[in-house]
Amino acid sequence: MYGSFTVMDLDGLSFSSAALAPEELYELVRQGDPWFAATENMAIVCSRQGYHHIADVALELWDGEPPADPEGQAGTAAEPMRSSSGRVRAGNSMGNGGPVLDLGEPAALWSVRAQRIKKASQAVVYFSSDEAYDDEDDDDGGYPEGLEEFRIQFWPAARPLGY
């Protein structure tokens, strides 16, 4: 993870006048709260554990609103998201993407809950955007793992009358 990741519709960005540009969406989450924001065909999640680390990400499809985190350990945020293809995947800024989640219905509005679960209390080194990150800065030559986990849950949004 390079500070953030996206959940993107396989159709790509929406050019609807109602959709935020990726830069606008990123600006919403970069500065603090909220750490999750969504627009048509795209959502973005910003880490609160640091810039360089490996995070676990799970995308889930539910028939209705899933139960809240029973342990109460997850930070949660919820947003509506329209998906034109009905197929989404998580991806990072390096172009690497995870498996596709088939939502089963194209051109639909979804309720999306993002849960951020802090998993470790390790010290994390932060790098400013003008500093170059060097793998040799890590003792083992790699990125820290196990700092946080993200669960992104989709379920059908309540349809307004006339939808």
LOGU-549515 format. One record per residue (C-alpha): residue in three letters; x, y, z. Coordinates in nm, 2 decimals. Each point is the difference from the previous one (the first is absolute). Last residue first. Layout:
REM LOGU-549515
[ALA [X Y Z]]
...
***
This chain:
REM LOGU-549515
[TYR [-3.58 0.43 -0.97]]
[GLY [-0.35 0.16 0.03]]
[LEU [0.01 0.01 0.37]]
[PRO [0.35 -0.01 0.14]]
[ARG [0.17 -0.34 0.01]]
[ALA [0.15 -0.11 0.33]]
[ALA [0.36 -0.09 -0.08]]
[PRO [0.09 -0.36 -0.09]]
[TRP [0.28 -0.13 0.22]]
[PHE [0.38 0.05 -0.03]]
[GLN [0.26 -0.06 0.28]]
[ILE [0.36 0.12 -0.01]]
[ARG [0.21 -0.16 0.28]]
[PHE [0.34 0.16 0.05]]
[GLU [0.28 -0.14 0.21]]
[GLU [0.27 0.18 0.19]]
[LEU [0.36 -0.03 0.12]]
[GLY [0.06 -0.36 -0.09]]
[GLU [0.29 0.05 -0.24]]
[PRO [0.30 0.24 0.00]]
[TYR [0.16 0.05 -0.34]]
[GLY [0.31 -0.18 -0.11]]
[GLY [0.38 0.02 0.03]]
[ASP [0.01 -0.18 0.34]]
[ASP [0.13 0.30 0.20]]
[ASP [-0.21 0.24 -0.21]]
[ASP [0.18 0.32 -0.12]]
[GLU [0.17 -0.22 -0.26]]
[ASP [-0.33 0.00 -0.18]]
[ASP [0.06 0.36 -0.08]]
[TYR [-0.29 0.25 -0.01]]
[ALA [0.08 0.33 -0.17]]
[GLU [-0.10 0.30 0.19]]
[ASP [-0.21 0.28 -0.17]]
[SER [-0.34 -0.17 0.09]]
[SER [0.09 -0.01 0.36]]
[PHE [0.09 -0.33 0.15]]
[TYR [-0.15 -0.15 0.32]]
[VAL [0.17 -0.27 0.19]]
[VAL [-0.23 -0.23 0.19]]
[ALA [0.04 -0.10 0.36]]
[GLN [-0.18 -0.33 0.06]]
[SER [-0.33 -0.01 0.18]]
[ALA [-0.16 -0.28 -0.20]]
[LYS [-0.33 -0.09 -0.15]]
[LYS [-0.19 0.32 -0.06]]
[ILE [-0.33 -0.10 -0.17]]
[ARG [-0.13 0.23 -0.26]]
[GLN [-0.36 -0.07 -0.10]]
[ALA [-0.14 0.15 -0.32]]
[ARG [-0.37 -0.02 -0.05]]
[VAL [-0.15 0.03 -0.35]]
[SER [-0.36 0.05 -0.08]]
[TRP [-0.05 -0.08 -0.37]]
[LEU [-0.17 0.18 -0.29]]
[ALA [-0.04 -0.21 -0.31]]
[ALA [0.11 0.03 -0.37]]
[PRO [0.09 -0.37 -0.01]]
[GLU [-0.14 -0.26 0.24]]
[GLY [0.18 -0.31 0.13]]
[LEU [0.25 0.17 0.22]]
[ASP [0.28 -0.20 -0.16]]
[LEU [0.31 0.06 0.22]]
[VAL [0.32 -0.02 -0.21]]
[PRO [0.32 -0.13 0.15]]
[GLY [0.27 0.25 0.10]]
[GLY [0.16 0.27 -0.21]]
[ASN [0.36 0.12 -0.04]]
[GLY [0.02 0.33 -0.19]]
[MET [0.28 0.15 0.21]]
[SER [-0.25 0.23 0.17]]
[ASN [-0.18 -0.29 0.16]]
[GLY [-0.30 -0.20 -0.11]]
[ALA [-0.32 -0.14 0.15]]
[ARG [-0.25 -0.15 -0.25]]
[VAL [-0.35 0.07 -0.12]]
[ARG [-0.26 -0.16 -0.23]]
[GLY [-0.36 0.13 -0.03]]
[SER [0.10 0.16 -0.33]]
[SER [-0.13 0.36 0.08]]
[SER [0.05 -0.01 0.38]]
[ARG [-0.16 0.28 0.20]]
[MET [0.15 0.05 0.34]]
[PRO [-0.18 0.11 0.33]]
[GLU [0.23 0.07 0.29]]
[ALA [0.07 -0.16 0.34]]
[ALA [0.29 0.04 0.24]]
[THR [0.11 -0.23 0.28]]
[GLY [0.29 -0.02 0.24]]
[ALA [0.02 -0.36 0.10]]
[GLN [0.05 -0.13 0.35]]
[GLY [-0.37 -0.01 0.11]]
[GLU [0.04 -0.37 0.08]]
[PRO [-0.32 -0.08 -0.19]]
[ASP [0.08 0.21 -0.30]]
[ALA [-0.35 0.10 -0.12]]
[PRO [-0.22 -0.25 -0.17]]
[PRO [-0.02 0.01 -0.38]]
[GLU [-0.27 0.21 -0.18]]
[GLY [-0.18 -0.21 -0.24]]
[ASP [0.08 -0.27 -0.26]]
[TRP [0.37 0.03 0.07]]
[LEU [0.31 0.02 -0.23]]
[GLU [0.34 0.02 0.16]]
[LEU [0.34 0.15 -0.11]]
[ALA [0.29 -0.09 0.23]]
[VAL [0.32 0.20 0.03]]
[ASP [0.31 -0.10 0.20]]
[ALA [0.26 0.27 0.03]]
[ILE [0.37 0.01 -0.10]]
[HIS [0.19 0.30 0.11]]
[HIS [0.14 0.33 -0.12]]
[TYR [-0.19 0.31 0.07]]
[GLY [-0.10 -0.03 0.36]]
[GLN [-0.25 -0.14 0.24]]
[ARG [-0.30 0.23 -0.08]]
[SER [-0.04 -0.15 -0.35]]
[CYS [-0.22 0.18 -0.26]]
[VAL [-0.29 -0.18 -0.17]]
[ILE [-0.13 0.11 -0.33]]
[ALA [-0.33 -0.08 -0.18]]
[MET [-0.07 0.00 -0.37]]
[ASN [-0.27 -0.07 -0.26]]
[GLU [-0.21 0.30 0.10]]
[THR [0.14 0.16 0.31]]
[ALA [0.13 -0.13 0.33]]
[ALA [0.19 0.12 0.30]]
[PHE [0.19 -0.18 0.28]]
[TRP [0.25 0.15 0.25]]
[PRO [-0.23 0.29 0.09]]
[ASP [0.17 0.14 0.18]]
[GLY [0.37 0.09 -0.04]]
[GLN [0.16 0.20 -0.28]]
[ARG [0.02 -0.27 -0.27]]
[VAL [-0.36 -0.12 0.01]]
[LEU [-0.18 0.29 -0.18]]
[GLU [0.30 0.09 -0.21]]
[TYR [-0.01 -0.35 -0.15]]
[LEU [-0.36 0.04 -0.11]]
[GLU [0.09 0.33 -0.16]]
[GLU [0.30 -0.15 -0.18]]
[PRO [-0.21 -0.29 -0.12]]
[ALA [-0.25 0.23 -0.16]]
[LEU [-0.34 0.02 0.18]]
[ALA [-0.30 -0.14 -0.18]]
[ALA [-0.32 0.20 -0.04]]
[SER [0.10 0.14 -0.34]]
[SER [0.03 -0.37 -0.12]]
[PHE [0.33 -0.09 -0.14]]
[SER [0.02 -0.32 0.21]]
[LEU [0.34 -0.15 0.04]]
[GLY [0.07 -0.36 -0.10]]
[ASP [-0.25 -0.25 -0.14]]
[LEU [0.15 -0.26 0.24]]
[ASP [-0.14 0.21 0.29]]
[MET [0.28 0.11 0.23]]
[VAL [0.07 -0.05 0.37]]
[THR [0.30 0.21 0.06]]
[PHE [0.31 -0.02 0.22]]
[SER [0.18 0.24 0.24]]
[GLY [0.33 0.08 0.17]]
[TYR [0.21 -0.19 -0.24]]
[MET [-0.13 -0.34 0.09]]
***
